[in-house]
């Protein structure tokens, strides 16, 4: 009897911090935000306890919908670009020895060791009018006047793609590495081109990995306002900007809360879609 | 493998120990026999050495926190316990709002020996008409700046910014009230107007201006002008002065339609626990030599009468022609929506 109690007690003790963490630092704040989203702003940064759905109705104003669509379009483009880079990289890794694979994957992880804000400022040095890329191109005579590489949507897309790429590479790599090598050999023996091998074998078998990565790229891509601010020059507002503004300049916390909950529902919808195409939730933990 | 783990733990331990040592050593060496004072101020506003000189001279430890918008200050004050802060620096409209919400202590000028250093020009402003709760710290104004070696046609108004030659060449402060306000001024309206027709006019002006805007930046707009990334700007005066020091071709002008001004103030939050020390710090910052050091590093306008003697007339003009941002109540929603459409 004693022997049986002990492991469960042990389990309870070791999982307690995680449970406290999930309840106290994730669930409670979300509940608070949810509650806040039904209150009325007093326009002085506070709120009154008049329950209302107005905050949610306001989201559907044309101005905000247009912004929502623009922001989603940027995020979709970023998702597509990261997919475009991740697949060839993952398939390329398959031909390498395990040691080399590990080494190359570690290289992907290295940028995580520095602050993403600092890395974003690094891009400023590269992309600005008299930055490295423009001065380099001009000194070789390839262009005569500097290219507009940042302070526009292009800069935002570069910054987001760069920052979020590892979140795509890891799940795609993990999915690709699970594909039975014999299938690939068989396809090649039967005369399939590289493109055909990708389209007929890799792609269908790794779809859930690709969707997993897409979720992890798309969702931050509509929220990372600091990248939009620095590389977009603050000219393009993304949803993250709008939410931040509600707290830091418009003094409308309930509306900011409603936007956050709306974003959360949107995310849950994407997760549902993910499960529908056969993805498993426990694979969303980061791949490897 | 195990040895490797031990090594990693050891290295981490050493790094942590060094970090803790450096974090606490400089402070613990000094004794703060006269307690502490909790300050919340804008980022980059008082040079670090001014604060450490105060600590040395008075034996008071200064716990210094920062914020980057008035709204952030409001949020920090409302969400912390009463008395958590002893000295804050809100701008004009935020002073008014904090007074309305009963979040400030009255300012006892008797306790400030250097009160007389404040020039009367800066006192009795609309947001706190008899300085019952606040005293002026620094004055800022938004001005136009351009590189005269590149922009041949002199710029003197917001309207001059609408010119096909200035594509992607203008840097603006990233502040919704100031930019919407300037667009309103450009169309002949009041800076704080919330009338729908006037806001629509402002939006039209802004849409004409949009192709010329390089970026919105409040952190360091001067960098754009120094590196010649942009040749025209609407930025705060301190940034403009610093930019001019680096690039002598830059010229500043007061836009003739009017411009935004902003006064930051010393305020003591309700039930502050270290009020005596807060007054000591204010008194210290009001000293002429200290005020001079502050504006040397952050060249806004100090209200210290020893520092303004030569340009008193100019300052009077700035205060008369400039407009403060005013509280607009629930209409702030309109402005927020307009801002989303602006961008």
Interface residues (C-beta under 8 A of the other chain):
Chain A: X41 X43 X44 X45 X46 X61 X63 X64 X67 X128 X129 X130 X148 X151 X229 X233 X234 X235 X236 X237 X242 X245 X246 X247 X248 X249 X250 X251 X252 X255
Chain B: X69 X71 X72 X74 X75 X78 X97 X100 X101 X168 X174 X175 X176 X177 X213 X214 X215 X216 X217 X227 X228 X229 X327 X329 X330 X332 X333 X335 X336 X337 X339 X340 X341 X343
